[in-house]
């Protein structure tokens, strides 16, 4: 792994269930994402992908099961104590900023040095093959022949290849990008 890649932390879900009334949005998910891995959740609309990520980030509390980061239970910890980012696909980009500026924003909020931010952005854009779009305005990405940068592009700051398993066949599948 490149020394520019964030080191990250191991994230583990143990038998996580999340219900909304009678709807079982997440159904017994168990998975481990090792430090430095990139995880992509694939599945149809309503299969629990976003709810699973919300449980990891702390925006949703599982009805059952545990969320652990570096082996420490964080199931009931608020999001600001987890040091985990989550990007919502429909609201992932600031349209007035370039793709690179969008990627830089959370790093600036964490007060990383400018040189380190530039290195991380270059690494991330190269990883998802979007370096050519770095200076494009996010608003101009839609309808372009190039893939629009989205949550999958921004997630590269977290992990880099899948591990773990979903415990039910109806759960989203894990895939590397």
C-alpha distance (Angstrom), angle and dihedral (degrees) to the residues before:
residue distance angle dihedral
X1 . . .
X2 3.79 . .
X3 3.80 117.5 .
X4 3.82 85.5 -124.5
X5 3.78 90.9 63.5
X6 3.79 113.3 99.4
X7 3.78 111.4 -110.6
X8 3.79 95.0 -136.3
X9 3.76 126.7 -178.9
X10 3.77 134.9 -92.9
X11 3.81 111.8 -94.4
X12 3.78 120.1 -161.9
X13 3.78 130.8 -174.7
X14 3.79 117.2 -164.5
X15 3.82 117.6 -163.5
X16 3.82 91.7 -37.2
X17 3.79 115.4 -171.4
X18 3.80 124.8 178.2
X19 3.77 121.5 -174.5
X20 3.78 131.5 -175.8
X21 3.79 104.3 -161.9
X22 3.81 106.1 -57.6
X23 3.83 92.9 -14.4
X24 3.80 115.2 99.4
X25 3.82 99.9 -154.5
X26 3.82 95.6 173.3
X27 3.78 116.7 29.1
X28 3.80 115.9 -161.0
X29 3.81 100.3 -46.4
X30 3.80 116.4 -173.6
X31 3.78 118.4 178.8
X32 3.79 142.3 140.1
X33 3.80 124.5 -146.7
X34 3.78 110.0 -167.5
X35 3.78 122.7 -141.4
X36 3.81 110.5 -78.3
X37 3.79 96.5 19.6
X38 3.79 126.7 127.9
X39 3.79 116.3 -138.6
X40 3.78 127.7 -164.9
X41 3.80 120.7 -172.2
X42 3.78 113.2 -150.4
X43 3.78 125.3 -171.6
X44 3.77 144.7 110.6
X45 3.76 123.7 -70.9
X46 3.79 110.4 -73.0
X47 3.81 95.6 22.8
X48 3.82 94.4 119.1
X49 3.82 102.6 -100.8
X50 3.81 96.8 129.0
X51 3.80 93.3 38.5
X52 3.81 90.0 53.0
X53 3.82 90.8 51.3
X54 3.81 90.3 45.8
X55 3.82 89.1 55.1
X56 3.82 90.2 52.2
X57 3.82 93.0 46.9
X58 3.81 93.3 45.3
X59 3.80 97.9 -114.2
X60 3.82 89.5 115.8
X61 3.80 129.0 33.1
X62 3.81 115.1 -139.2
X63 3.78 116.3 -116.3
X64 3.81 87.3 -140.7
X65 3.79 135.9 4.3
X66 3.78 135.0 36.0
X67 3.80 139.7 -80.6
X68 3.81 114.9 -152.7
X69 3.79 129.1 -174.0
X70 3.80 114.9 -166.7
X71 3.81 87.2 -11.5
X72 3.81 93.3 -57.9
X73 3.81 117.9 120.4
X74 3.83 109.1 -117.9
X75 3.80 98.8 163.3
X76 3.80 92.7 122.4
X77 3.82 99.3 28.5
X78 3.83 116.5 113.4
X79 3.82 118.1 -110.0
X80 3.81 95.0 -105.7
X81 3.82 90.6 61.1
X82 3.83 94.6 53.6
X83 3.83 101.8 62.5
X84 3.81 89.4 -140.8
X85 3.78 125.7 134.3
X86 3.77 127.2 -149.2
X87 3.77 126.6 -171.9
X88 3.78 119.6 -158.0
X89 3.79 108.6 -139.3
X90 3.80 97.1 -135.6
X91 3.80 93.9 46.8
X92 3.78 100.5 32.6
X93 3.80 100.3 116.6
X94 3.78 138.1 53.7
X95 3.84 100.7 -134.4
X96 3.83 94.4 -150.7
X97 3.83 92.2 57.3
X98 3.78 130.7 73.6
X99 3.79 120.5 -111.0
X100 3.83 89.5 -102.2
X101 3.82 91.7 49.2
X102 3.80 90.1 51.4
X103 3.80 90.1 52.3
X104 3.81 91.4 46.0
X105 3.79 95.2 51.3
X106 3.84 99.8 80.9
X107 3.80 90.6 41.3
X108 3.81 91.0 53.4
X109 3.80 89.2 49.3
X110 3.82 87.1 56.3
X111 3.81 88.3 50.7
X112 3.81 97.4 -120.4
X113 3.80 115.1 169.1
X114 3.81 115.2 -94.1
X115 3.82 93.6 -116.7
X116 3.79 91.9 51.3
X117 3.83 90.4 48.6
X118 3.82 90.9 52.9
X119 3.83 90.4 49.5
X120 3.80 93.2 48.8
X121 3.81 92.6 47.5
X122 3.81 92.3 49.5
X123 3.81 90.1 48.4
X124 3.82 93.3 47.3
X125 3.82 95.1 46.7
X126 3.80 91.3 47.8
X127 3.81 90.0 49.3
X128 3.82 92.4 57.1
X129 3.82 94.0 34.1
X130 3.80 94.7 -116.9
X131 3.82 100.4 117.4
X132 3.80 89.2 114.9
X133 3.85 88.3 61.9
X134 3.84 96.9 50.9
X135 3.81 95.2 107.3
X136 3.83 95.9 38.3
X137 3.76 118.4 109.2
X138 3.78 110.7 -109.6
X139 3.81 90.2 -129.9
X140 3.82 90.0 59.0
X141 3.81 94.4 54.2
X142 3.80 95.2 82.0
X143 3.79 112.7 93.4
X144 3.79 91.8 12.1
X145 3.81 120.9 133.6
X146 3.83 85.6 -121.0
X147 3.77 120.4 77.5
X148 3.77 111.3 -94.9
X149 3.79 112.4 -115.7
X150 3.76 107.8 -112.7
X151 3.75 142.6 153.2
X152 3.82 90.2 -54.4
X153 3.81 89.3 59.5
X154 3.77 93.6 47.9
X155 3.78 95.3 45.9
X156 3.80 90.6 68.5
X157 3.79 86.8 88.0
X158 3.80 88.8 70.9
X159 3.84 114.6 42.3
X160 3.86 142.2 -3.4
X161 3.92 115.6 -153.5
X162 3.79 135.0 7.7
X163 3.77 128.7 -95.2
X164 3.73 131.4 162.2
X165 3.76 131.2 46.5
X166 3.76 141.1 -104.4
X167 3.77 111.1 -120.2
X168 3.79 97.0 -144.2
X169 3.80 128.8 51.4
X170 3.80 90.1 -133.6
X171 3.82 91.5 61.3
X172 3.82 121.4 97.6
X173 3.78 116.1 -86.3
X174 3.80 123.5 -116.5
X175 3.79 118.3 -125.1
X176 3.78 137.1 167.3
X177 3.76 119.0 -125.1
